[in-house]
Amino acid sequence: MLGAHVPELEREVVLKRHEAYLYDAFTPPSRRGHGAFGFVLDHLFEKLQSLGARVVYSYVRSDEPRGQRAACVRLRPIGTLTHVRLNGRAPLIFGGSGNGLPTLVRQLVDDAGRSLR
């Protein structure tokens, strides 16, 4: 509920009050097909709601179609990001602003400009 780092985007997710972010949730291969992922998500959402979260964001990579299908059972897609990395530089991100997604920044800082991570 304090924001999070998204490694492949090299960005921090900035959350507002009553928002949470869920990243890198998955089911081990040996547990797939038995409802474990849904059970864990339901438990996480219940806990986040008890902590005051009213909106939960999740980032699901496009190269994980099973993860996308599983997430769509309990989450509603609100936007799509595309990123391109050229010559090892920081990724260029397209589609991130104005479409209901949380703000992404390179570094979280306080009002005095000090890093929060």
C-alpha positions as CSV (number, residue, x, y, z in Angstrom):
1,M,0.0,0.0,0.0
2,L,3.1,2.2,-0.1
3,G,4.0,1.7,-3.7
4,A,6.3,-0.7,-5.3
5,H,9.2,-1.2,-7.8
6,V,8.5,-2.8,-11.2
7,P,11.9,-4.1,-12.2
8,E,11.3,-4.5,-16.0
9,L,9.9,-1.0,-16.2
10,E,12.6,0.5,-13.9
11,R,9.8,2.5,-12.3
12,E,8.1,3.0,-9.0
13,V,4.3,2.8,-8.7
14,V,2.9,5.8,-6.8
15,L,-0.3,5.0,-4.9
16,K,-2.9,7.3,-3.6
17,R,-4.8,6.8,-0.3
18,H,-6.9,3.6,-0.2
19,E,-4.9,2.1,-3.1
20,A,-2.8,-1.0,-3.1
21,Y,-0.5,-2.7,-5.6
22,L,-0.1,-6.5,-6.1
23,Y,3.0,-7.7,-8.0
24,D,4.5,-11.0,-8.8
25,A,1.7,-13.2,-7.5
26,F,1.8,-16.7,-9.0
27,T,1.0,-20.3,-8.3
28,P,3.8,-22.9,-8.4
29,P,3.3,-25.3,-11.3
30,S,2.6,-28.2,-8.9
31,R,-0.4,-26.3,-7.4
32,R,-2.0,-25.1,-10.7
33,G,-5.4,-26.1,-11.7
34,H,-6.7,-26.6,-8.1
35,G,-8.0,-23.1,-7.4
36,A,-5.0,-22.1,-5.2
37,F,-4.4,-18.8,-7.0
38,G,-7.9,-17.7,-6.6
39,F,-7.9,-18.7,-3.0
40,V,-4.8,-16.7,-2.3
41,L,-6.0,-13.7,-4.3
42,D,-9.3,-13.7,-2.4
43,H,-7.4,-13.8,0.9
44,L,-5.1,-11.0,-0.2
45,F,-8.0,-8.8,-1.3
46,E,-9.8,-9.4,2.0
47,K,-6.7,-8.4,4.0
48,L,-6.0,-5.4,1.8
49,Q,-9.6,-4.3,2.2
50,S,-9.4,-4.6,6.0
51,L,-6.3,-2.4,5.8
52,G,-8.4,0.3,4.0
53,A,-7.6,-0.5,0.3
54,R,-10.5,0.2,-2.0
55,V,-8.6,-0.1,-5.3
56,V,-5.9,-2.8,-6.0
57,Y,-3.7,-2.6,-9.0
58,S,-1.7,-5.5,-10.5
59,Y,0.8,-5.6,-13.3
60,V,0.7,-8.8,-15.4
61,R,3.3,-9.2,-18.1
62,S,2.2,-9.9,-21.7
63,D,4.5,-12.9,-22.0
64,E,2.4,-14.7,-19.3
65,P,-0.9,-15.4,-20.9
66,R,-1.9,-17.9,-18.2
67,G,-1.3,-15.2,-15.6
68,Q,-3.4,-12.8,-17.6
69,R,-6.3,-15.2,-17.8
70,A,-6.1,-16.0,-14.1
71,A,-5.9,-12.3,-13.1
72,C,-8.9,-11.5,-15.3
73,V,-11.1,-13.8,-13.2
74,R,-10.9,-11.4,-10.2
75,L,-9.4,-8.2,-11.7
76,R,-10.8,-5.9,-14.3
77,P,-8.2,-4.7,-16.9
78,I,-7.9,-0.9,-17.0
79,G,-5.0,-0.3,-19.3
80,T,-2.1,-1.6,-21.2
81,L,1.5,-0.5,-21.1
82,T,4.1,-1.2,-23.8
83,H,7.8,-0.8,-23.1
84,V,10.8,-0.9,-25.4
85,R,14.4,-1.1,-24.3
86,L,17.0,0.0,-26.8
87,N,20.8,-0.7,-26.4
88,G,20.5,-1.5,-22.7
89,R,19.0,1.9,-21.9
90,A,16.1,2.6,-19.5
91,P,12.9,1.4,-21.0
92,L,10.6,3.8,-23.0
93,I,7.0,3.3,-21.8
94,F,3.9,4.0,-23.8
95,G,0.3,4.1,-22.7
96,G,0.8,4.8,-19.1
97,S,-0.8,8.1,-18.5
98,G,-4.4,9.2,-18.6
99,N,-5.9,5.7,-18.9
100,G,-6.7,4.9,-15.2
101,L,-3.3,3.4,-14.3
102,P,-1.4,4.6,-11.3
103,T,1.5,7.1,-11.8
104,L,4.9,5.6,-12.5
105,V,8.1,7.5,-11.6
106,R,11.8,6.7,-11.9
107,Q,12.4,7.3,-8.2
108,L,10.1,8.0,-5.2
109,V,11.2,11.1,-3.3
110,D,9.8,13.1,-0.4
111,D,8.9,16.8,-0.5
112,A,12.5,17.7,0.1
113,G,13.7,15.5,-2.8
114,R,15.1,12.7,-0.6
115,S,14.8,9.2,-2.0
116,L,12.1,7.1,-0.2
117,R,13.7,3.8,-1.3
